[in-house]
Amino acid sequence: MTASRSPDRRRTAGFALGLTFTIQTIATFAWNSASVLAPAIAADLAVPARWIGPFISLIYVGMVAASLVAGGWIARLGAIRASQICLGLCAIGVLAVAATGERTLALAAAGALVFGLGYGPMTPASSHVLAQTAPPSRRNLVFSIKQSGVPAGAAIAGATLPPLALAIGWRGAFVVTAAVVLVAALFAQSVRAAFDADRRADAPVALSHALAGVGRVVRDRKLGALAFVGFAFASAQVCLMGFLVVHLTLTCGWSLVAAGLALSTATIAAAAGRVAWGTLADRTGAPFAVLGTIGVVAAACATALSLAPVTWPDWSIHLIAAAFGATAIGWNGVQLAELARHAPPGEAAAVTGAAGVISFTGVIIAPLAFGALSATAGGTRAGFVAVALVAGLTGLALLGAQRRSRPGPRDRALGRIPE
């Protein structure tokens, strides 16, 4: 009987991964629409292109708010239904931006908040599905492949939206983006019954319950450590994505096109890095050591960038960017898999959402701190030094924790192997 059911489980696991990867990719595609088309939007609305900074910050504010209560709503509605609602909110946010005019700029701000409310619970919902379907021996790899939908969505947006905007205008490109998101939401309906069978109509959704969940995560030794990893590494990620081009153009004397290619190098390496780190974590059985290595290598890359003179050859900067992207953007899958593994049964979504609140807080704070340091020091080198300190200290702490958890001779003799 076990042999006959095994293929079905494999098919279910594969379909769950494909579904969550697709949803992640499409949602990230929509996320990047404003960034990719920012120059065209700014020119049409007669606003500075730097408006994209506050716009993205508003998205993160929405994400923090939604992540806080995501666990309860996912348990009550089901992960797929929650994902459908989130996709619908993302589509509304995109359409609100498309409807923005010179006298209705507040619509863009509202659209950013609504989009954040939709995007925030995506990861907790997918974690709920994958925690139940991913084979334990490949959990890190499965979560990492799903998270590769983030760079995939960004790459698709960068490749398709500019020519689409040239053909039908940026508003038309936004309408097409919203349509793609809604099609994905409708498709998910076909599998809702299969994946939402565990929903609980009495699951608590009160804000007080959500806040208590964040407290439980922080107090738990492993979950709290993983939540802080999210804060530290998400801070490094957003600083790399947000300031690499600025650093290379203003500090290293690169052209805007060349600096953009370096960012593309980092993003492409991130997709490969996520899969590679997930595979390594599964094969070694030492995910905290893998995360620690990620932090140390990211710190080395940030240090190298902060010290890079204008005389360094282009290939060396691309090599640093690739290693930086593979680490500072490649950590998510392993961290999410470990959150799901250490969460109480059936609580993967709630734990991931609570940890996401802490991670997204880092994303909000880090760019402000990076900018303040850079302004005080008169350049972006100081900002990357700070990134190196945060990532490096976190990585060393993780490596130390992994080393302390190794079983000693007496533990091995008694068959005790700590997690």
C-alpha positions in Angstrom: 0.0 0.0 0.0 2.8 2.4 0.8 4.4 1.8 -2.6 1.2 2.5 -4.4 0.6 5.8 -2.5 4.1 7.1 -2.8 3.8 8.3 -6.5 0.7 10.2 -5.5 2.5 11.9 -2.7 5.4 12.8 -5.1 2.9 14.2 -7.6 1.2 16.2 -4.9 4.5 17.6 -3.6 5.6 18.5 -7.1 2.3 20.2 -8.0 2.4 22.1 -4.7 5.9 23.3 -5.5 4.9 24.3 -9.0 1.8 26.1 -7.8 3.5 28.1 -5.1 6.5 28.9 -7.3 4.1 30.2 -10.0 2.2 32.3 -7.5 5.4 33.7 -6.1 6.8 34.5 -9.6 3.6 36.3 -10.7 3.2 38.3 -7.5 6.9 39.4 -7.7 6.4 40.2 -11.4 3.6 42.6 -10.3 5.7 43.9 -7.4 8.5 45.0 -9.8 6.1 46.7 -12.3 6.4 50.1 -10.6 10.2 49.9 -10.2 10.7 48.9 -13.8 8.4 51.5 -15.2 9.3 54.3 -12.7 10.9 56.6 -15.3 7.9 56.5 -17.6 5.5 56.9 -14.7 7.4 59.8 -13.3 7.7 61.6 -16.7 3.9 61.2 -17.3 2.9 62.4 -13.8 5.5 65.1 -13.6 7.0 63.8 -10.4 10.7 63.0 -9.6 11.7 59.4 -10.3 12.8 59.1 -6.7 9.1 58.8 -5.7 9.7 55.0 -6.1 11.5 55.0 -2.7 8.5 56.1 -0.6 6.2 54.0 -2.8 8.2 50.8 -2.0 8.3 51.8 1.7 4.5 52.0 1.7 4.4 48.5 0.2 6.5 47.2 3.1 4.3 48.9 5.6 1.4 47.0 4.2 3.4 43.8 4.2 4.2 44.1 7.9 0.6 44.7 8.8 -0.6 41.8 6.7 2.1 39.4 7.9 1.1 40.1 11.5 -2.3 38.6 11.1 -1.6 36.2 8.2 -1.4 33.0 10.2 -4.9 33.2 11.6 -6.5 34.1 8.3 -4.7 31.3 6.4 -5.8 28.8 9.0 -9.4 30.0 8.8 -9.7 30.4 5.0 -7.1 27.9 3.8 -3.7 28.7 2.2 -5.1 28.7 -1.4 -8.1 30.9 -0.7 -5.8 33.3 1.2 -3.4 33.3 -1.8 -6.4 34.1 -4.1 -7.5 37.0 -2.0 -3.9 38.2 -1.8 -3.5 38.1 -5.6 -6.7 40.0 -5.9 -5.4 42.7 -3.6 -2.2 42.9 -5.6 -4.2 43.4 -8.8 -6.2 46.2 -7.1 -3.0 47.8 -6.0 -1.6 47.7 -9.6 -4.8 49.1 -11.1 -4.9 51.9 -8.5 -1.4 53.0 -9.7 -2.6 52.7 -13.4 -5.5 55.0 -12.5 -3.2 57.6 -10.9 -3.0 61.1 -12.5 -1.2 64.3 -11.7 -4.1 65.4 -9.4 -4.7 62.0 -7.9 -1.2 61.0 -6.6 -2.8 59.7 -3.4 -4.1 56.8 -5.5 -0.5 55.5 -5.9 0.1 55.6 -2.2 -3.2 53.8 -1.6 -2.2 51.3 -4.3 1.1 50.6 -2.6 -0.5 49.9 0.7 -3.1 47.6 -0.8 -0.4 45.8 -2.8 1.6 45.3 0.4 -1.4 43.9 2.2 -1.7 41.4 -0.6 2.0 40.5 -1.0 2.7 40.1 2.7 0.8 36.8 3.4 2.1 35.1 0.2 5.1 33.5 1.9 3.2 32.3 5.0 0.5 30.8 2.7 3.1 29.0 0.6 5.0 27.8 3.7 1.7 26.3 5.0 1.3 24.3 1.8 4.9 23.2 1.4 5.3 22.3 5.1 2.7 19.6 4.5 3.9 18.4 1.1 7.6 18.8 0.9 9.7 15.6 1.6 11.6 16.2 4.9 14.9 15.1 3.3 14.5 17.9 0.6 12.6 20.5 2.5 15.3 23.2 2.2 15.7 22.6 -1.5 11.9 22.8 -2.1 11.5 26.0 -0.1 14.6 27.5 -1.9 13.2 26.6 -5.4 9.9 28.3 -4.4 11.8 31.4 -3.3 13.6 31.4 -6.7 10.3 32.8 -8.0 11.4 36.2 -6.6 14.3 36.7 -8.9 12.4 35.0 -11.7 9.5 37.4 -11.4 11.9 40.4 -11.3 13.7 39.1 -14.4 10.4 38.7 -16.3 9.2 42.1 -15.3 12.5 43.7 -16.5 12.4 41.9 -19.8 8.7 42.3 -20.7 7.3 45.4 -19.2 9.5 48.1 -20.8 8.7 46.9 -24.4 5.1 46.5 -23.4 4.9 50.0 -22.1 6.4 51.3 -25.4 3.7 49.5 -27.3 0.6 50.3 -25.2 1.8 52.8 -22.6 2.7 52.3 -19.0 -0.9 52.3 -17.9 -1.7 49.6 -20.4 1.3 47.6 -19.1 -0.1 47.9 -15.6 -3.6 46.7 -16.8 -2.0 43.6 -18.4 0.0 43.0 -15.2 -3.2 43.1 -13.2 -4.9 40.7 -15.7 -2.1 38.2 -15.3 -2.4 38.3 -11.5 -6.1 37.7 -11.7 -5.7 34.8 -14.1 -3.4 33.2 -11.5 -6.0 33.7 -8.8 -8.7 32.1 -10.9 -6.5 29.1 -11.8 -5.8 28.5 -8.1 -9.5 27.8 -7.6 -9.2 24.5 -9.4 -7.0 23.1 -6.6 -8.5 24.9 -3.7 -10.5 21.9 -2.4 -7.4 19.6 -2.4 -5.0 22.0 -0.5 -7.5 23.8 1.8 -9.1 20.7 3.3 -7.4 21.5 6.7 -8.9 25.0 7.1 -10.5 25.7 10.5 -13.5 28.0 10.7 -12.8 28.7 14.4 -9.1 29.7 13.9 -8.4 32.9 15.9 -7.8 36.0 13.9 -7.8 38.7 16.5 -4.9 41.1 16.6 -4.1 40.2 20.2 -3.6 36.6 19.1 -1.3 37.7 16.3 0.8 39.8 18.6 1.0 36.9 21.1 2.3 34.8 18.2 5.1 37.2 17.5 6.0 37.1 21.2 6.1 33.3 21.1 8.4 33.3 18.1 10.8 35.8 19.7 10.9 33.8 23.0 11.5 30.4 21.3 15.3 29.8 21.1 15.4 28.4 17.5 12.5 30.4 16.1 13.7 33.6 17.6 17.2 33.1 16.2 15.7 32.4 12.7 13.5 35.5 13.0 16.6 37.6 13.8 18.4 36.0 10.8 15.6 37.3 8.7 16.0 40.8 10.1 19.7 40.8 9.5 19.9 39.2 6.1 16.8 41.0 4.8 18.6 44.2 5.8 21.6 43.2 3.8 19.4 42.2 0.8 17.6 45.4 0.6 20.8 47.5 0.9 22.4 45.4 -1.9 19.4 45.8 -4.2 18.8 49.4 -3.3 22.4 50.8 -3.2 24.6 48.8 -5.4 23.9 50.9 -8.5 24.3 54.1 -6.5 27.6 52.9 -5.0 29.1 51.8 -8.3 28.1 55.0 -10.2 28.9 57.6 -7.5 31.8 56.0 -5.7 33.4 53.7 -8.3 32.8 55.9 -11.3 30.8 53.3 -13.3 28.2 54.3 -15.9 24.6 53.7 -15.1 24.3 51.0 -17.7 27.4 49.1 -16.4 26.1 49.4 -12.8 22.8 48.1 -13.9 24.4 45.0 -15.4 26.2 44.4 -12.1 22.9 44.4 -10.3 21.6 41.9 -12.9 24.6 39.7 -12.2 23.7 39.8 -8.5 20.1 38.9 -9.2 20.9 36.0 -11.5 23.4 34.7 -9.0 20.7 34.9 -6.3 18.4 32.5 -8.1 21.2 29.9 -8.5 22.3 30.6 -4.9 18.9 29.9 -3.4 18.8 26.4 -5.0 22.5 25.7 -4.1 22.1 26.7 -0.5 18.9 24.7 -0.1 20.6 21.6 -1.6 23.6 22.0 0.7 21.5 22.4 3.8 19.6 19.2 3.0 22.7 17.2 2.2 24.7 18.4 5.2 21.8 18.4 7.7 23.4 21.6 9.1 21.1 24.5 8.0 22.4 26.8 10.7 25.9 26.3 9.5 24.8 27.0 5.9 23.1 30.2 7.1 26.2 31.2 9.0 28.3 30.7 6.0 26.0 32.8 4.0 26.3 35.6 6.5 30.1 35.5 6.6 30.5 35.4 2.8 28.0 38.3 2.4 30.0 40.3 5.0 33.2 39.6 3.0 31.5 40.9 -0.2 30.1 44.0 1.5 33.6 44.7 2.9 35.1 44.2 -0.6 32.6 46.7 -2.1 33.3 49.2 0.6 37.0 49.1 -0.1 36.9 48.8 -3.9 38.9 51.5 -5.6 38.0 52.8 -9.1 41.1 50.9 -10.5 39.6 47.4 -9.9 38.7 45.7 -13.2 35.1 45.3 -14.0 35.2 41.5 -13.8 36.3 41.6 -10.2 33.3 43.8 -9.3 30.9 41.4 -11.2 32.5 38.5 -9.2 31.8 40.3 -5.9 28.3 41.2 -7.1 27.6 37.5 -8.0 28.8 36.2 -4.6 27.0 39.0 -2.8 23.7 38.2 -4.6 24.1 34.5 -4.1 24.3 35.1 -0.3 22.5 38.3 0.6 19.6 37.4 -1.6 20.0 33.6 -1.5 19.3 32.9 2.1 15.5 32.9 2.2 14.7 29.3 1.2 16.8 27.8 4.0 15.5 30.2 6.6 11.8 29.6 5.6 12.3 25.8 5.6 13.8 25.9 9.1 10.9 28.1 10.3 8.5 25.5 9.0 10.5 22.6 10.5 10.6 24.1 14.0 7.0 25.4 14.0 4.4 23.5 16.0 2.3 21.1 13.8 -0.1 23.1 11.6 1.5 26.4 12.6 3.9 27.0 9.7 1.9 29.9 8.3 1.5 31.6 11.7 5.2 31.2 12.6 6.3 32.4 9.1 4.0 35.4 9.3 5.3 36.4 12.8 8.9 36.0 11.7 8.1 38.0 8.6 7.0 40.9 10.7 10.5 41.0 12.2 12.2 40.5 8.8 10.2 43.3 7.1 11.0 45.6 9.9 14.6 45.2 8.9 13.7 46.0 5.4 12.1 49.2 6.5 14.8 50.3 8.9 18.0 49.3 6.9 17.7 51.6 3.9 17.1 54.6 6.2 20.1 53.7 8.3 22.2 53.1 5.2 21.3 56.4 3.8 21.9 58.2 7.1 25.4 56.6 7.5 26.2 57.4 3.9 25.2 61.0 4.3 27.2 61.4 7.5 30.3 59.8 6.1 30.0 61.4 2.7 29.7 58.3 0.7 28.2 54.8 0.5 31.3 53.0 1.7 30.2 53.4 5.3 26.8 51.9 4.6 28.4 48.7 3.2 30.7 48.5 6.2 27.6 48.5 8.4 26.0 45.8 6.2 29.2 43.7 6.6 29.1 44.1 10.4 25.5 43.0 10.7 25.7 40.1 8.3 29.1 39.0 9.6 28.2 39.0 13.3 25.0 37.2 12.5 26.9 34.6 10.4 29.5 34.0 13.1 26.8 33.6 15.8 25.0 31.0 13.7 28.2 29.1 13.1 28.9 29.1 16.8 25.4 27.9 17.5 25.8 25.0 15.0 29.1 24.1 16.5 27.7 24.0 20.1 24.8 21.8 18.9 27.0 19.0 17.6 26.7 15.8 19.7 29.7 15.0 21.9 31.2 11.5 22.4 28.8 10.8 25.3 25.8 11.9 23.2 26.8 9.6 20.3 27.3 6.7 22.7 23.8 7.2 24.1 22.3 7.8 20.7 21.4 11.4 21.5 21.8 13.8 18.6 20.5 17.3 19.3 18.5 19.1 16.6 
